[in-house]
Amino acid sequence: MLAKKRKFSAIVYREEDMYVAFCPEVGTASQGRTIESALKNLREATELYLED
């Protein structure tokens, strides 16, 4: 079965010493010490959420 590729928005903001990434379309959020790691973690969290 082929997976559909979908694009979602990401809002990234700094909170103390971490970056928080939030996907408003799905409602998932994650964090990381860099913007790149916050986005990577958000991508993983969103993929896991959409698997169900």
N, C-alpha and C positions, 0 to 999 in steps of 0.2 A: 504494500500500500504506500502510495506516495504522500508525503507530508506537504501541506500547503505552506508556502512562505507568506507570512503576513508581517506588516510593518506596524510598529506601535511607537508612540511618543515616550520620551523619557524626560522627566524633570529632575535636574541634579542641583543640589544645594549643599553648602558646607554647614555642618553643625559641630561646633568645637573643633576637634582634631580629626573628624571623619567627614566623608562625603556621603550623602544620602541620595539614592536614586529611586524615583517613583514612577510607575507606569499608570497614568490616570485611566486609560481605557480598560485595564484589567484589575487594577487596584493592588498590584504587587509592589513591594518595596524591598530595598536591600541597601547595604552600605559597604564602604571600603575606605582604605587610607588614601587612595588616589581616585581621580575621576574614572580612570580606565577600569580599576578593580571594582568600583561601585557599579559601573555599567555591566561588566562581565557577570557580577553576582546577580544583578537584576535580570539579565538575560536568562541565566540558569534558573532563577526562581520563577520567572514567567513561563519558561518551558515546562517546568515541573507542574506548575499550576494548571496549565492547559492540557497536560496529558490525561487528566481525569475526565 
